[in-house]
Every structure is written in structure tokens, then in C-alpha cells.
């Protein structure tokens, strides 16, 4: 019979997940977590990879005078205009 889904495959321990709430305290509830770490282990139990994630933190880019959404909208408009210009030059539009 094969391994159960909750058992790690290949003898490697299951990844360890640590959640942190907005006040910086450890929590077991992913719904209240704003950041966390996932540590994956190799077959010998040594840490192989550490993945950090942030859920609610939004950092503004200091060099960007407008919001990120407005910036991305202007980038989209610039790409569409450049596509149309290339199409007009090549006689495709």
C-alpha cells in the first residue's frame, strides 16, 4: 500500500510552516497571518529551502509618483500604442 497523503514522500520530513500575525506574534491560523516562513527539508532532515511570504504588506515604490495600478495601466496603453504603430508601419493595420 502506498504512502498516505499526509506522510512525506521519500523519507523527507514534511515542510514546517510558521505563520505570524499583524502584531508579530506566532499564530496557527492562516487567516490571521500576514507573513510566514515555509522550511522544506531534505531526506536527511537538513533544511533545504526557506520560502518567506508576505500577504498583506504593500510597499510603495519610492521613485513612482503614481499608484502601481495607474503605472501598470499606462504601461499597458504604451504597449498597445506601440503595437498599433508597428502595425501601421508594416501596413498590417
C-alpha positions in Angstrom: 0.0 0.0 0.0 1.4 3.5 -0.9 2.1 6.4 1.4 -0.8 8.3 2.9 -1.1 11.9 1.6 -0.2 13.3 5.0 3.0 11.3 5.1 6.1 12.9 3.4 7.3 11.0 0.3 10.9 9.7 0.0 11.5 9.8 3.7 11.9 13.6 3.8 10.1 15.4 6.7 7.1 17.5 5.9 7.7 21.2 5.4 7.5 23.3 8.6 5.2 26.3 8.3 5.3 29.3 10.7 2.7 32.0 10.5 3.0 35.4 12.0 0.1 37.8 12.7 0.0 41.6 12.3 1.3 42.2 15.8 4.4 39.9 15.1 3.1 37.1 17.3 3.2 33.5 16.0 -0.2 32.0 15.1 -1.6 28.7 13.9 -4.4 30.4 11.9 -3.5 31.1 8.3 -6.5 33.5 8.0 -5.0 35.9 10.6 -1.4 35.6 9.3 0.2 38.4 7.4 3.6 36.7 6.9 5.2 33.4 7.3 8.0 31.0 6.5 7.9 27.6 4.9 11.0 25.5 5.5 11.4 22.4 3.4 13.8 19.6 4.5 15.8 17.1 2.5 15.8 13.3 3.1 18.4 13.7 5.9 16.3 16.2 7.8 18.6 19.2 7.0 16.8 22.4 5.8 16.9 22.5 2.1 14.9 25.7 1.2 13.3 28.5 3.2 10.5 30.4 1.5 9.2 33.6 3.0 5.9 35.1 2.1 4.0 38.3 2.9 0.3 38.5 2.5 -1.0 42.0 3.4 2.1 44.2 3.2 2.1 46.5 0.2 5.2 48.6 -0.3 5.1 51.6 -2.4 7.9 52.2 -4.8 9.6 55.5 -3.7 10.5 56.5 -7.3 7.0 56.1 -8.6 4.9 59.3 -8.3 1.6 57.5 -9.0 0.0 54.3 -7.7 1.1 51.0 -9.0 -2.2 50.3 -10.7 -2.0 53.6 -12.6 1.5 52.9 -13.6 0.7 49.5 -15.0 -2.3 50.9 -16.8 0.0 53.4 -18.6 2.4 50.6 -19.4 -0.4 48.7 -21.0 -1.5 51.7 -23.0 2.1 52.3 -24.2 2.4 48.7 -25.3 -0.9 48.8 -27.2 0.0 52.1 -28.9 3.5 50.8 -29.9 1.8 47.6 -31.3 -0.5 49.8 -33.4 2.4 51.9 -34.6 4.4 48.9 -35.7 1.2 47.6 -37.4 0.7 50.9 -39.2 4.4 51.0 -40.3 4.2 47.4 -41.6 0.9 48.1 -43.3 -0.9 45.4 -41.2 -3.5 47.6 -39.6 
